[in-house]
């Protein structure tokens, strides 16, 4: 059984909380193929990882801890991007008007955005001596077409090898792995989850991409779910911070949503 958890909102949809409860409920391994955090907005999480000479985020850490195996965040999250705010009018290397990418961890490799000021802690703690430096979008695209895709292919293989796996997307991106076709999909947003058949959801992703050129962009969940009807839904109660940190408590609170998700597989 392969399941996908995606978010209807760009941030704070509740994907990770839903996923950790699902991992406990199903006794499955969680995967976060791509993730990122921000030097400013997630500074505590950033510092916790970087001071260990590592780069990962809170979501991957929670998924690894909730999985049955003894896993590190990097085992389930091959690509992590560190961002920082970018005040002013410039759009930056990736066309973001409010933030700029600093460094990617791709498996055990690092890719540095050369024109951007690297935080001192990154220089101090991360092994950047052999990092790949990029200073233009064509350079970054070339690196991503090689290094990043190899890492994603590798995690896709590991997901395929698992009898039960749950893949969590990032932001409101509809699918984090292009070739991954889940058995069912949970689209999470504050207070509810909507359930979709995996095959129909995958086809809707292809339609939403629009064509060869547009297909280079990531499909967003709202564009995809506008094309298909859910096969189930459930309310998600508000949880305390203590409950959110306990996978078994989440599993109990969200049980109705998980039952709807499994019904879409059968």
Backbone as CSV, one residue per row, in Angstrom:
resi,resn,N_x,N_y,N_z,CA_x,CA_y,CA_z,C_x,C_y,C_z
1,UNK,0.843,-1.191,0.000,0.000,0.000,0.000,0.882,1.247,0.000
2,UNK,0.661,2.100,-0.988,1.413,3.342,-1.111,0.419,4.508,-1.058
3,UNK,0.606,5.407,-0.126,-0.314,6.517,0.096,0.418,7.847,-0.028
4,UNK,-0.296,8.863,-0.488,0.252,10.210,-0.608,-0.554,11.159,0.267
5,UNK,0.153,12.015,1.002,-0.477,13.077,1.783,-0.016,14.404,1.203
6,UNK,-0.965,15.195,0.724,-0.672,16.506,0.154,-1.467,17.559,0.907
7,UNK,-1.087,18.815,0.738,-1.738,19.897,1.475,-2.441,20.864,0.554
8,UNK,-3.638,21.296,0.946,-4.387,22.257,0.150,-3.896,23.679,0.361
9,UNK,-3.223,23.936,1.475,-2.690,25.260,1.766,-1.188,25.247,1.579
10,UNK,-0.614,26.424,1.250,0.831,26.514,1.012,1.614,26.210,2.275
11,UNK,1.116,26.664,3.422,1.791,26.407,4.696,0.759,26.014,5.742
12,UNK,1.222,25.292,6.748,0.400,24.972,7.918,-0.911,24.271,7.577
13,UNK,-0.873,23.395,6.582,-2.083,22.647,6.249,-2.353,21.536,7.257
14,UNK,-1.313,21.067,7.935,-1.461,19.956,8.873,-1.033,18.627,8.299
15,UNK,-0.282,18.659,7.185,0.131,17.409,6.524,0.956,16.521,7.439
16,UNK,1.941,17.098,8.102,2.858,16.263,8.874,2.169,15.644,10.074
17,UNK,1.322,16.397,10.747,0.569,15.830,11.871,-0.313,14.687,11.395
18,UNK,-1.013,14.885,10.281,-1.837,13.819,9.716,-0.979,12.607,9.368
19,UNK,0.193,12.847,8.807,1.051,11.757,8.359,1.623,10.963,9.517
20,UNK,2.079,11.621,10.579,2.664,10.864,11.691,1.613,9.988,12.356
21,UNK,0.374,10.471,12.438,-0.689,9.624,12.964,-0.971,8.441,12.053
22,UNK,-0.925,8.678,10.751,-1.149,7.611,9.774,-0.048,6.547,9.856
23,UNK,1.185,6.985,10.057,2.288,6.027,10.191,2.079,5.128,11.404
24,UNK,1.636,5.727,12.500,1.365,4.939,13.704,0.189,3.992,13.480
25,UNK,-0.839,4.490,12.837,-2.048,3.708,12.589,-1.787,2.523,11.668
26,UNK,-0.916,2.740,10.680,-0.669,1.748,9.636,0.610,0.949,9.859
27,UNK,1.462,1.405,10.793,2.794,0.822,10.988,3.586,0.862,9.686
28,UNK,3.637,2.052,9.101,4.285,2.260,7.805,5.478,3.193,7.959
29,UNK,6.315,3.226,6.925,7.456,4.141,6.877,7.036,5.401,6.129
30,UNK,7.402,6.551,6.676,7.090,7.818,6.039,8.263,8.341,5.230
31,UNK,7.956,8.997,4.120,8.985,9.579,3.252,8.630,11.030,2.941
32,UNK,9.645,11.858,2.905,9.495,13.266,2.533,10.540,13.545,1.461
33,UNK,10.238,13.251,0.184,11.263,13.355,-0.861,11.925,14.721,-0.937
34,UNK,11.132,15.767,-0.784,11.690,17.123,-0.849,11.137,17.947,0.305
35,UNK,12.003,18.745,0.892,11.592,19.576,2.019,12.460,20.821,2.037
36,UNK,12.120,21.753,2.911,12.916,22.959,3.056,12.519,23.709,4.307
37,UNK,13.397,24.560,4.755,13.044,25.477,5.831,13.795,26.787,5.635
38,UNK,13.507,27.724,6.514,13.973,29.088,6.325,14.881,29.512,7.477
39,UNK,16.009,30.097,7.119,16.988,30.550,8.103,16.368,31.520,9.109
40,UNK,15.386,32.291,8.701,14.762,33.282,9.567,13.537,32.707,10.294
41,UNK,12.604,32.155,9.539,11.330,31.733,10.108,11.414,30.431,10.893
42,UNK,12.388,29.588,10.584,12.531,28.303,11.284,13.921,28.214,11.913
43,UNK,14.326,29.285,12.557,15.722,29.378,12.979,16.101,28.312,13.998
44,UNK,15.214,27.986,14.920,15.531,26.958,15.917,15.767,25.606,15.257
45,UNK,14.878,25.229,14.315,15.040,23.956,13.612,16.323,23.958,12.785
46,UNK,16.576,25.071,12.116,17.796,25.219,11.326,19.036,25.050,12.204
47,UNK,19.065,25.748,13.339,20.235,25.690,14.220,20.446,24.295,14.776
48,UNK,19.343,23.626,15.129,19.436,22.278,15.693,20.144,21.335,14.731
49,UNK,19.821,21.431,13.444,20.427,20.539,12.460,21.838,20.970,12.099
50,UNK,22.016,22.251,11.791,23.305,22.722,11.280,24.420,22.551,12.309
51,UNK,24.116,22.757,13.563,25.145,22.599,14.591,25.595,21.155,14.754
52,UNK,24.838,20.226,14.163,25.267,18.824,14.097,26.021,18.522,12.801
53,UNK,26.222,19.556,11.983,26.837,19.344,10.687,25.900,18.691,9.697
54,UNK,24.590,18.961,9.839,23.573,18.331,9.005,22.576,19.387,8.538
55,UNK,21.729,19.007,7.593,20.701,19.914,7.100,19.421,19.115,6.884
56,UNK,18.461,19.314,7.782,17.152,18.681,7.671,16.158,19.550,8.430
57,UNK,14.882,19.245,8.275,13.841,20.032,8.909,13.029,19.238,9.916
58,UNK,12.150,19.943,10.580,11.328,19.338,11.634,10.396,18.269,11.082
59,UNK,9.838,18.507,9.890,8.887,17.540,9.330,9.550,16.183,9.107
60,UNK,10.716,16.182,8.453,11.414,14.918,8.201,11.810,14.248,9.512
61,UNK,12.197,15.043,10.489,12.554,14.485,11.800,11.351,13.785,12.430
62,UNK,10.178,14.401,12.351,8.977,13.796,12.924,8.583,12.514,12.189
63,UNK,8.680,12.524,10.866,8.324,11.329,10.098,9.278,10.177,10.398
64,UNK,10.569,10.480,10.478,11.542,9.430,10.780,11.281,8.836,12.165
65,UNK,10.982,9.688,13.134,10.733,9.211,14.489,9.458,8.380,14.579
66,UNK,8.462,8.696,13.748,7.185,7.976,13.785,7.214,6.685,12.978
67,UNK,8.244,6.491,12.169,8.364,5.277,11.358,8.883,4.122,12.202
68,UNK,8.554,2.884,11.842,8.937,1.746,12.678,10.427,1.446,12.693
69,UNK,11.162,1.816,11.663,12.587,1.518,11.613,13.381,2.603,12.335
70,UNK,14.642,2.304,12.611,15.536,3.270,13.235,16.124,4.139,12.123
71,UNK,15.435,5.237,11.816,15.784,6.051,10.665,16.211,7.452,11.080
72,UNK,17.122,8.020,10.306,17.466,9.427,10.434,16.625,10.223,9.437
73,UNK,16.439,11.529,9.677,15.678,12.336,8.717,16.227,12.245,7.300
74,UNK,17.552,12.196,7.151,18.159,12.127,5.823,17.827,10.830,5.087
75,UNK,17.483,9.767,5.850,17.145,8.488,5.226,15.849,8.563,4.430
76,UNK,14.950,9.436,4.850,13.637,9.528,4.200,13.468,10.833,3.434
77,UNK,14.441,11.709,3.526,14.364,13.036,2.900,15.670,13.329,2.163
78,UNK,15.758,12.938,0.880,17.024,13.095,0.156,17.352,14.534,-0.230
79,UNK,16.334,15.395,-0.365,16.588,16.768,-0.798,15.987,17.752,0.200
80,UNK,16.860,18.599,0.750,16.397,19.642,1.669,16.997,20.974,1.226
81,UNK,16.159,21.980,1.116,16.605,23.307,0.674,16.493,24.308,1.817
82,UNK,17.578,25.031,2.062,17.577,26.119,3.033,17.319,27.434,2.307
83,UNK,16.329,28.184,2.790,15.980,29.491,2.249,16.366,30.578,3.247
84,UNK,16.369,31.819,2.782,16.457,32.966,3.673,15.643,34.098,3.061
85,UNK,15.110,35.012,3.894,14.334,36.127,3.349,15.178,36.974,2.405
86,UNK,14.507,37.571,1.414,15.190,38.398,0.437,14.448,39.727,0.311
87,UNK,14.664,40.635,1.282,13.969,41.933,1.217,14.376,42.708,-0.028
88,UNK,13.454,43.481,-0.547,13.749,44.272,-1.723,12.963,43.805,-2.925
89,UNK,13.349,44.304,-4.089,12.582,44.059,-5.302,13.104,42.892,-6.131
90,UNK,14.325,42.432,-5.888,14.881,41.361,-6.702,14.174,40.042,-6.484
91,UNK,14.017,39.274,-7.571,13.318,37.991,-7.484,14.248,36.845,-7.116
92,UNK,15.555,37.044,-7.229,16.473,35.983,-6.855,16.618,34.919,-7.922
93,UNK,17.465,33.935,-7.621,17.819,32.904,-8.595,16.627,32.070,-9.035
94,UNK,15.699,31.796,-8.112,14.567,30.931,-8.434,13.272,31.707,-8.653
95,UNK,13.366,33.008,-8.848,12.174,33.780,-9.170,11.268,34.048,-7.988
96,UNK,11.759,33.882,-6.768,10.976,34.175,-5.581,11.149,35.650,-5.223
97,UNK,10.048,36.346,-4.987,10.132,37.771,-4.704,10.397,38.064,-3.227
98,UNK,10.247,37.070,-2.372,10.385,37.341,-0.940,11.453,36.494,-0.254
99,UNK,12.063,35.570,-0.969,13.082,34.738,-0.348,14.048,34.234,-1.407
100,UNK,15.210,33.782,-0.964,16.225,33.264,-1.873,16.794,31.966,-1.330
101,UNK,17.106,31.068,-2.226,17.657,29.779,-1.807,19.137,29.950,-1.471
102,UNK,19.566,29.306,-0.395,20.930,29.432,0.107,21.750,28.206,-0.260
103,UNK,21.268,27.037,0.157,22.012,25.802,-0.079,21.038,24.634,-0.120
104,UNK,21.309,23.681,-0.982,20.579,22.417,-1.034,21.450,21.311,-0.458
105,UNK,20.828,20.425,0.320,21.459,19.136,0.600,20.792,18.128,-0.320
106,UNK,21.573,17.477,-1.141,21.058,16.463,-2.060,21.773,15.164,-1.716
107,UNK,21.058,14.283,-0.998,21.679,13.081,-0.419,22.835,13.541,0.473
108,UNK,24.073,13.195,0.133,25.210,13.614,0.953,25.977,14.776,0.326
109,UNK,25.434,15.348,-0.738,26.095,16.436,-1.445,25.430,17.771,-1.121
110,UNK,26.159,18.856,-1.396,25.630,20.195,-1.167,25.775,21.042,-2.423
111,UNK,24.754,21.880,-2.645,24.749,22.819,-3.765,24.547,24.210,-3.177
112,UNK,25.474,25.126,-3.467,25.470,26.459,-2.862,25.094,27.500,-3.903
113,UNK,24.216,28.415,-3.522,23.858,29.557,-4.360,24.933,30.627,-4.145
114,UNK,25.881,30.689,-5.049,27.089,31.489,-4.855,26.826,32.977,-4.619
115,UNK,25.888,33.628,-5.331,25.708,35.068,-5.123,25.104,35.441,-3.769
116,UNK,24.514,34.479,-3.058,23.807,34.768,-1.818,24.772,34.717,-0.632
117,UNK,24.533,35.590,0.333,25.334,35.577,1.554,25.015,34.307,2.354
118,UNK,26.016,33.500,2.596,25.835,32.246,3.334,25.914,32.538,4.824
119,UNK,24.941,32.114,5.628,25.019,32.342,7.069,26.307,31.768,7.648
120,UNK,26.907,32.435,8.621,28.189,31.973,9.176,28.132,30.549,9.725
121,UNK,26.982,30.167,10.310,26.872,28.826,10.875,26.950,27.758,9.793
122,UNK,26.399,28.074,8.614,26.460,27.130,7.500,27.901,26.931,7.070
123,UNK,28.629,28.019,6.930,30.043,27.936,6.563,30.840,27.165,7.604
124,UNK,30.477,27.353,8.869,31.248,26.756,9.955,30.994,25.264,10.100
125,UNK,29.730,24.860,10.025,29.379,23.499,10.411,29.155,22.525,9.244
126,UNK,28.708,23.027,8.098,28.428,22.106,6.997,29.680,21.879,6.158
127,UNK,29.852,20.672,5.625,31.044,20.353,4.822,30.905,20.895,3.398
128,UNK,31.144,22.187,3.235,30.932,22.838,1.944,32.187,22.914,1.092
129,UNK,33.289,22.316,1.574,34.544,22.413,0.814,34.405,21.865,-0.597
130,UNK,33.619,20.805,-0.749,33.440,20.185,-2.065,32.037,20.432,-2.627
131,UNK,31.356,21.447,-2.087,30.006,21.758,-2.575,30.044,22.254,-4.011
132,UNK,28.962,22.015,-4.716,28.791,22.536,-6.064,28.241,23.952,-5.962
133,UNK,28.867,24.894,-6.629,28.406,26.283,-6.614,27.681,26.603,-7.913
134,UNK,26.555,27.308,-7.775,25.817,27.762,-8.955,25.561,29.254,-8.813
135,UNK,25.547,29.940,-9.941,25.329,31.389,-9.899,24.303,31.852,-10.928
136,UNK,23.697,30.910,-11.645,22.679,31.257,-12.634,21.652,30.144,-12.693
137,UNK,20.489,30.468,-13.228,19.429,29.466,-13.339,19.809,28.321,-14.269
138,UNK,20.446,28.574,-15.424,20.876,27.441,-16.255,21.827,26.493,-15.511
139,UNK,22.748,27.041,-14.718,23.652,26.194,-13.941,22.880,25.356,-12.938
140,UNK,21.930,25.976,-12.250,21.129,25.240,-11.271,20.292,24.167,-11.952
141,UNK,19.691,24.500,-13.084,18.879,23.512,-13.800,19.715,22.310,-14.226
142,UNK,20.948,22.559,-14.651,21.815,21.456,-15.054,22.130,20.546,-13.869
143,UNK,22.423,21.163,-12.718,22.716,20.372,-11.522,21.479,19.590,-11.090
144,UNK,20.326,20.246,-11.113,19.098,19.571,-10.700,18.738,18.433,-11.644
145,UNK,19.057,18.622,-12.927,18.771,17.568,-13.898,19.627,16.339,-13.715
146,UNK,20.693,16.473,-12.998,21.578,15.338,-12.727,21.478,14.920,-11.262
147,UNK,22.010,15.713,-10.388,22.124,15.341,-8.978,20.773,15.137,-8.306
148,UNK,19.879,16.096,-8.443,18.591,16.017,-7.762,17.744,14.861,-8.290
149,UNK,17.725,14.686,-9.598,16.905,13.614,-10.165,17.415,12.236,-9.761
150,UNK,18.724,12.085,-9.655,19.282,10.807,-9.192,18.821,10.524,-7.764
151,UNK,18.849,11.551,-6.923,18.413,11.377,-5.534,16.934,11.015,-5.464
152,UNK,16.118,11.661,-6.291,14.688,11.357,-6.292,14.414,9.963,-6.837
153,UNK,15.158,9.545,-7.840,15.013,8.180,-8.347,15.363,7.162,-7.264
154,UNK,16.382,7.477,-6.490,16.790,6.572,-5.424,15.722,6.413,-4.357
155,UNK,15.110,7.523,-3.936,14.076,7.423,-2.901,12.817,6.776,-3.466
156,UNK,12.543,6.995,-4.760,11.391,6.328,-5.380,11.555,4.815,-5.344
157,UNK,12.780,4.347,-5.558,13.044,2.918,-5.479,12.836,2.370,-4.082
158,UNK,13.261,3.136,-3.086,13.075,2.698,-1.700,11.601,2.662,-1.322
159,UNK,10.840,3.628,-1.815,9.399,3.629,-1.559,8.749,2.402,-2.201
160,UNK,9.136,2.102,-3.429,8.562,0.959,-4.144,8.862,-0.354,-3.435
161,UNK,10.000,-0.419,-2.762,10.393,-1.658,-2.086,9.622,-1.899,-0.783
162,UNK,8.972,-0.868,-0.272,8.240,-0.995,0.988,6.841,-1.560,0.756
163,UNK,6.420,-2.443,1.628,5.059,-2.969,1.538,4.050,-1.885,1.869
164,UNK,4.365,-1.055,2.870,3.500,0.055,3.268,4.353,1.310,3.378
165,UNK,4.011,2.314,2.608,4.761,3.570,2.626,3.796,4.737,2.495
166,UNK,4.114,5.805,3.208,3.346,7.043,3.128,4.302,8.142,2.695
167,UNK,3.969,8.821,1.609,4.792,9.899,1.070,4.108,11.223,1.375
168,UNK,4.832,12.123,2.009,4.293,13.455,2.288,4.889,14.457,1.318
169,UNK,4.034,15.253,0.696,4.497,16.295,-0.202,4.930,17.517,0.609
170,UNK,5.199,18.625,-0.070,5.643,19.842,0.613,4.845,21.026,0.075
171,UNK,4.616,22.008,0.953,3.780,23.140,0.564,2.443,22.647,0.049
172,UNK,1.981,23.247,-1.039,0.757,22.749,-1.675,1.057,22.135,-3.033
173,UNK,2.245,21.532,-3.130,2.635,20.823,-4.348,1.862,19.500,-4.418
174,UNK,1.299,19.209,-5.567,0.392,18.065,-5.700,1.104,16.723,-5.619
175,UNK,2.331,16.633,-6.168,3.060,15.369,-6.108,4.559,15.661,-6.042
176,UNK,5.231,15.122,-5.061,6.663,15.396,-4.884,7.554,14.524,-5.749
177,UNK,6.995,13.436,-6.299,7.739,12.535,-7.175,6.944,12.338,-8.458
178,UNK,7.544,12.649,-9.587,6.833,12.636,-10.853,6.309,11.251,-11.220
179,UNK,7.071,10.205,-10.933,6.690,8.855,-11.365,5.917,8.085,-10.297
180,UNK,5.642,8.698,-9.166,4.967,8.006,-8.069,3.459,8.035,-8.274
181,UNK,2.846,6.849,-8.351,1.387,6.757,-8.451,0.852,6.080,-7.198
182,UNK,0.275,6.846,-6.294,-0.211,6.266,-5.034,-1.499,5.485,-5.221
183,UNK,-1.782,4.620,-4.269,-3.052,3.891,-4.282,-4.206,4.803,-3.881
184,UNK,-3.934,5.777,-3.025,-4.945,6.747,-2.611,-4.225,7.989,-2.102
185,UNK,-4.956,9.107,-2.088,-4.368,10.397,-1.724,-5.232,11.071,-0.672
186,UNK,-4.593,11.601,0.356,-5.256,12.425,1.353,-4.822,13.869,1.155
187,UNK,-5.757,14.751,0.882,-5.469,16.182,0.767,-5.926,16.850,2.058
188,UNK,-4.961,17.341,2.797,-5.208,17.845,4.146,-5.254,19.367,4.143
189,UNK,-6.167,19.897,4.911,-6.226,21.330,5.171,-6.770,21.505,6.582
190,UNK,-6.661,22.689,7.160,-7.172,22.861,8.514,-8.625,22.418,8.644
191,UNK,-8.871,21.499,9.556,-10.206,21.034,9.957,-10.792,19.931,9.086
192,UNK,-10.151,19.560,7.952,-10.723,18.463,7.170,-9.663,17.809,6.287
193,UNK,-10.003,16.578,5.849,-9.205,15.868,4.854,-10.150,15.365,3.775
194,UNK,-9.724,15.502,2.517,-10.479,14.961,1.385,-9.677,13.824,0.769
195,UNK,-10.370,12.771,0.373,-9.731,11.549,-0.111,-9.984,11.385,-1.606
196,UNK,-8.922,10.987,-2.329,-9.006,10.814,-3.776,-8.407,9.471,-4.180
197,UNK,-8.991,8.876,-5.224,-8.406,7.664,-5.785,-7.054,8.005,-6.417
198,UNK,-6.083,7.142,-6.203,-4.734,7.432,-6.648,-4.589,7.591,-8.146
199,UNK,-5.207,6.693,-8.910,-5.060,6.746,-10.368,-5.676,8.014,-10.947
200,UNK,-6.858,8.376,-10.477,-7.527,9.579,-10.984,-6.758,10.835,-10.575
201,UNK,-6.214,10.839,-9.384,-5.424,11.978,-8.921,-4.177,12.152,-9.788
202,UNK,-3.508,11.043,-10.100,-2.308,11.103,-10.943,-2.639,11.634,-12.331
203,UNK,-3.746,11.174,-12.905,-4.159,11.673,-14.219,-4.485,13.161,-14.162
204,UNK,-5.122,13.596,-13.071,-5.446,15.014,-12.930,-4.180,15.859,-12.822
205,UNK,-3.134,15.312,-12.193,-1.853,16.014,-12.126,-1.301,16.240,-13.534
206,UNK,-1.406,15.228,-14.376,-0.903,15.342,-15.747,-1.691,16.379,-16.537
207,UNK,-2.992,16.409,-16.335,-3.829,17.391,-17.027,-3.510,18.800,-16.527
208,UNK,-3.329,18.939,-15.230,-3.077,20.260,-14.644,-1.749,20.838,-15.086
209,UNK,-0.805,19.958,-15.478,0.492,20.459,-15.922,0.375,21.225,-17.233
210,UNK,-0.635,20.922,-18.041,-0.988,21.733,-19.187,-0.267,21.449,-20.476
211,UNK,0.920,20.883,-20.462,1.649,20.663,-21.703,3.130,20.555,-21.445
212,UNK,3.930,20.327,-22.482,5.360,20.094,-22.301,6.078,21.219,-21.562
213,UNK,5.784,22.476,-21.924,6.487,23.570,-21.270,5.950,23.801,-19.873
214,UNK,4.628,23.861,-19.750,4.041,24.066,-18.435,4.340,22.896,-17.520
215,UNK,4.517,21.723,-18.088,4.764,20.536,-17.289,6.070,20.575,-16.528
216,UNK,6.941,21.518,-16.866,8.165,21.654,-16.105,7.891,22.253,-14.729
217,UNK,6.715,22.877,-14.571,6.342,23.473,-13.311,5.679,22.427,-12.420
218,UNK,5.648,22.706,-11.119,5.015,21.783,-10.190,3.521,22.052,-10.144
219,UNK,2.731,20.995,-10.268,1.296,21.164,-10.159,0.938,21.473,-8.712
220,UNK,0.014,22.384,-8.529,-0.446,22.756,-7.198,-1.757,22.036,-6.884
221,UNK,-1.935,21.703,-5.622,-3.089,20.910,-5.214,-4.421,21.535,-5.647
222,UNK,-4.659,22.840,-5.443,-5.961,23.385,-5.860,-6.262,23.166,-7.336
223,UNK,-5.254,23.272,-8.207,-5.473,23.072,-9.642,-5.825,21.625,-9.956
224,UNK,-5.278,20.698,-9.181,-5.516,19.272,-9.422,-6.892,18.858,-8.915
225,UNK,-7.219,19.224,-7.684,-8.473,18.739,-7.096,-9.691,19.439,-7.699
226,UNK,-9.477,20.559,-8.399,-10.595,21.173,-9.122,-11.070,20.288,-10.274
227,UNK,-10.237,19.336,-10.691,-10.553,18.499,-11.854,-11.236,17.190,-11.490
228,UNK,-11.235,16.815,-10.229,-11.784,15.524,-9.820,-12.577,15.684,-8.522
229,UNK,-13.455,14.718,-8.305,-14.263,14.716,-7.082,-13.630,13.791,-6.045
230,UNK,-13.704,14.170,-4.789,-13.211,13.264,-3.748,-14.127,12.063,-3.595
231,UNK,-13.559,10.962,-3.127,-14.361,9.764,-2.867,-14.700,9.651,-1.391
232,UNK,-14.198,10.565,-0.595,-14.483,10.570,0.826,-13.932,11.826,1.468
233,UNK,-14.363,12.078,2.683,-13.853,13.217,3.435,-14.134,12.980,4.915
234,UNK,-13.440,13.725,5.747,-13.655,13.615,7.188,-13.207,14.905,7.848
235,UNK,-13.847,15.233,8.942,-13.436,16.375,9.745,-12.209,16.006,10.566
236,UNK,-11.328,16.966,10.766,-10.139,16.775,11.599,-10.237,17.700,12.800
237,UNK,-10.344,17.145,13.992,-10.469,17.998,15.174,-9.173,18.750,15.471
238,UNK,-9.304,19.894,16.095,-8.127,20.639,16.549,-7.430,19.858,17.661
239,UNK,-6.107,19.852,17.633,-5.326,19.106,18.608,-4.408,20.046,19.380
240,UNK,-4.153,19.714,20.620,-3.199,20.473,21.415,-1.786,20.176,20.930
241,UNK,-0.832,20.996,21.311,0.551,20.753,20.920,1.044,19.424,21.469
242,UNK,0.605,19.052,22.659,1.001,17.770,23.244,0.445,16.610,22.435
243,UNK,-0.801,16.709,21.997,-1.403,15.657,21.178,-0.707,15.549,19.826
244,UNK,-0.364,16.691,19.227,0.280,16.666,17.917,1.640,15.980,17.951
245,UNK,2.307,16.018,19.094,3.625,15.402,19.223,3.549,13.914,19.541
246,UNK,2.353,13.374,19.744,2.162,11.959,20.087,1.464,11.259,18.926
247,UNK,2.193,10.488,18.104,1.573,9.848,16.941,0.350,9.000,17.279
248,UNK,0.377,8.308,18.415,-0.770,7.469,18.768,-1.996,8.310,19.101
249,UNK,-1.783,9.475,19.700,-2.904,10.370,20.003,-3.495,10.926,18.708
250,UNK,-2.645,11.261,17.758,-3.123,11.731,16.457,-3.892,10.615,15.749
251,UNK,-3.352,9.398,15.805,-4.004,8.264,15.155,-5.410,8.051,15.694
252,UNK,-5.571,8.226,16.978,-6.887,8.067,17.583,-7.832,9.196,17.174
253,UNK,-7.334,10.420,17.193,-8.169,11.573,16.884,-8.586,11.618,15.422
254,UNK,-7.713,11.155,14.520,-7.964,11.232,13.083,-8.400,9.895,12.489
255,UNK,-8.835,8.977,13.311,-9.148,7.626,12.844,-10.173,7.627,11.714
256,UNK,-11.175,8.481,11.797,-12.199,8.507,10.753,-11.583,8.871,9.403
257,UNK,-10.658,9.810,9.390,-9.992,10.181,8.147,-9.176,9.042,7.577
258,UNK,-8.517,8.281,8.449,-7.725,7.140,7.981,-8.618,6.038,7.431
259,UNK,-9.766,5.828,8.044,-10.703,4.826,7.530,-11.192,5.199,6.127
260,UNK,-11.465,6.473,5.915,-11.878,6.935,4.586,-10.756,6.739,3.564
261,UNK,-9.521,6.973,3.980,-8.387,6.803,3.097,-8.212,5.340,2.684
262,UNK,-8.315,4.432,3.644,-8.154,3.011,3.344,-9.291,2.502,2.469
263,UNK,-10.489,3.060,2.650,-11.620,2.630,1.837,-11.381,2.952,0.365
264,UNK,-10.616,4.003,0.086,-10.324,4.369,-1.305,-9.338,3.407,-1.950
265,UNK,-8.598,2.657,-1.145,-7.643,1.696,-1.656,-8.340,0.403,-2.040
266,UNK,-9.354,0.039,-1.302,-10.010,-1.253,-1.479,-10.865,-1.292,-2.754
